[in-house]
Amino acid sequence: MAARQTRLIALLVLIASAAVLIRPAWANPPKRIVSLVPSITQELFAIGAGPQVVGVSNFDTFPDAVKSLPHVGGLLDPDTERIFSLRPDLVVVYGSQAELETRFARAGIRTFNYKHAGIANVLDSIRQIAKLTEHEQEGDRVIRAIQKQLDDVRARVKGLPRPRTLLVMDRQPNTLREVYASGGFGFLHEMLDIAGGDNVFADVSRESVQPSIETLLAKSPDVIVEVRAERLGQPSPSADERKVWAPLASAPAVRNARIYVLAGEYLVVPGPRLGQGVQAIARTLHPEAFK
């Protein structure tokens, strides 16, 4: 149970990375940044501001440079004493960490507060982070690269049949208990849409849905795609994992063996590798478009 809770917390931390930047005013760019948001950590390194990062969350694993940095907790267990010891002039926090933000403010440490959002806000956060760290040209380059990837996928899948897709973020290993699927809001839903799939839960205005087997049968997806952040300690996907969907035998996805398990942190972290994640989903749904 403890391992299960740890994985769910990790997943929530990564999903929470899709955010809108609330920008405070200051005269000089930050020189010592502690980031508790994995996607923003990746953005900082992508735009060339990596040398300004002095601490990251326990869930940061990319790029490789973060492995040698101090890890200072996460969404539920930030190590404030260690963060203070790093003498940051900026700490990136989550929208739910109001108490932590207040504590840093009292100590005279600036913070960025993030709230849930979609792809447009991911790109906007790159733009703003780049400006605040004085890496605007590099930020523009990263944004252009992502937009080019997304435009390429859109062009490739344009006009192709759009399969009704169940996009699964998590479930209990070897069972269909506690399935978490993408709802009709957030970056995962938007990634699926660009990749040429229609989300079976597009009508649910939430980031995630926890459906019953009965609901899944009623939705009758054409395709099931599971995305996993394998670097969070989850086991690598195997063919046996697809067998757990047997209770949905009447669904086209199961009947036609269109069940796919994709592994990679870039699939669930809405940062600079977002375009890569969209491409992976699109190749799964429409392999013919990439020949």
N, C-alpha and C positions, 0 to 999 in steps of 0.2 A: 504493500500500500504506500509506503514511504517513497519508493522508487517511482510509483505512478504519480504521486503528488509532485515530485520533483520535476518529472517530465512535463506535466501540465503547467506548472509554474514557468518552466523554461519556455514553453510554447507561448504562453500569455505574454511573457516578456518580449519575445520576438515580434509577435503580432502588434504589441503596443508600440513598436518602433515606428509604425506608420503614423506620422504626426504632423501637426501644424506648429510651426515655430512661432512662439511669442517673443518678440524681440525687445529687450530693454535697451535703453540708450547708454552708450559709454563713449569715451573719447578714443581709447586705444584698443587694438585687437587683443584678445586673450593670448597669453603666452604659456599658461599652464592649465590644461583642460583635463577634467575628469569626466568621462562619459559613462553613464549608466544605461545608455540606449545603444544596443549593438548596431542598428542600421546607421545611426549618426556617427558612431565610431568608424564604420566603413566609409562613410562619406568623407570624413575628415582625412583619412588616409588617401582616398581616391583623388582628392583635390590638392594633395601635397601638404596638408596641415598635420600630418602624422607626428612630426617632431614636436608639435605643441601639446600632444596628448601625453599625460603623465600617469594616468590610471584609467582602468576600464572595468566593466562589470564582470561577474563570474561567468556570464554566458557569452562573452566575447571570445571568439576563436579565429576570426579572420579580420585582416590579413595575418600572416605569420608573425609580423612584428609585434602583435599584441601579446603574444605568448611570453615575452620577456618583461612585460609591464606589470605593475602591481594590480591585482584583481581585488575589487573593493565591495563585493556583495552584489545585490541585485534589487529587484522590485520590492521584495518583502524583507530583505535582510541587509540593507546597506550598512557597511562598516564605517560609520561616520568618523570615528577616531582616526582610522587609517586615511580616510579622505582628507581630513584636516592636516594630517602629518605630511601630505603631499604638497601642501601650500598652493592649492589651485586658485586661480583668479576667475575660473568659470567651471560650473558643474552642470552637466546636462542631466535633467531629471524627468520623470514621468508625470503625467497629469494627476495621478493619484497620490503623488508624494508631496502633498501640500505641507505637511508638518516638517518634512525634511527641508523643503525649500525655505520655510520660515526660519529654521535653525541656521541655515547658511546665510540668509539675509541678515540675521542678527550678528553674525560673525563678519559681516562686510564682504561676503563672497557672492558674486553674481551667479545667477542660475538661468538656464533655459528650461522652460516647461513645455512639454509636448502633449498633444491630444490626438486621439484617433482620427485618421483621415485616409484618403485614397492616393492614387498614383499622382494626380496633379499636385498634391501637397508634398509628396516625396520629392518631386522635382523642385518645388518651391523651397523646400528645406535645404536642398543642395545649393540653390541659388543664394539663399540668405546666409547659410553657414560660410559659403565661399566669400561673400562680401564682408562678413564680420571678421573673418580670419585673414582678409586681404589676399585671397586666392581666387579672385573673380574670373580671370581668364581660364584657370584650370576648372573652375566650377562650370563655366559655360561649355567647356570641352566635354565634361562628363555628361552634362544634360543633353548635348547634341548627340553623343554616342548612344545614350539610352533611347532618345526619341527616334533615332535612325533604326535601331533594332525593333522598336515597336511598330514603326511605319512599314518596315520590311515584312514583319509578320502579318500585319493587316492586309498588305498587298497580296501576299501568298495565299491567304485563306479566303480572300474576297470571292464571293459567289459560290463557295463550297457549302455543302449541306452542313448545318450546325447541329451536332449531336447533343441531345439532352444529357447533361453531365452532372454527376455527383462528385464534388470535389471534397475529399476527406482530409482533415488536418490531423486527426488523432482518433485512437480507439484503444481499448484494452488489447494487449497482444493475444493473438490466436482466438479471438472472439469478436462478436459484433456488439458487445456491451460497451456503453459509454462512447458511442460514435460522436465525433464532433465534425460537422461539415460546414462549408462556407455558406453563409447566408447571402442576401442580395446587397450587401453593403461592405465596403472596404477594399483593400488592394488585391486580395486573393480573388474576389468576385470579378474585379476589373481585369485582372490578368487572364482569367478564364475567358472573359468576353472577347478580349483582343485576340486570344489564341484560337478563336473560332468555335467556342462551345457555349451552349445555353445552360446556365445554372438551373438545376431543378428546384432550387430554393431561392430563385431570384425575387420571389414575391415576399420574402421575409426580410424586413428592414433591420437586420442585425448582422454583425460580422460573423457570428457562428450560430449553428443550430445543433441541438442534440436530439435527433429524431429516433423514434422507435422503429423496430423492424416493420411494424405495420405501416408506418408512414413511408418508409423506404420502398416497400412493396407498392404502395399507392403511387409514389412518384415514378416508379418503373424507369429508371435511367437507362439510356442507350450505352453510356460509358461510365465507368467508375475510375476516378484517378485519385490515388492516395499520394500526398506529398509529405515527406518526412525530413526533418533536420537531423540527418544521421550523426552529425558531429555533437549532438546533445546526449550521446550515449545510448541512443536507440540502436537496436540490432539492424544489420543490413537487411534489406528486403529479400525475400526468397519466393520461389514459386508456391511453396506451401502456404504462404500468407494469403494467397488468392483463394484458397479453398474455404476460408472462413465465410466467404460470401455465398456459400451454397444455399443457405436459407432463403436467398432471394432468387431461387432458380427460375422463377417465372419472369424476372426482369430481363430485358434484351441484353443488358451488359453482361449478365451471368450466362445467359443462354448462348450468347455469341462469343464468349470468352474475351470480352473487351474490358478487362480489369487490369489496371496498370499501377505499379508502385514506383514512384520517383523519389530518389533520395538525394539530398543536397541542401545545405544551409541556405543557398541562394534562392531556393524555392519559397522560403518562408520569412526571409529577412528583406524588407522592402527598402533596400539601399541601392548602391550603384550597380549591383548585378541584377537588378529587377528585370531588365531586358532579356538576360540570359534565362531567367526563370520562365518568362513568357514563351520564349523560343522552345524550351524543353516541353512545355505543355502542348504547344502547337504541333510539334513534331510527333507527339503521342496521339493527338486527335486526328491529325491530317498528315501522315507520313508521305503521302503522294505529292504534297506541296513542296517538299524539300528534296526531291530527287534531282 
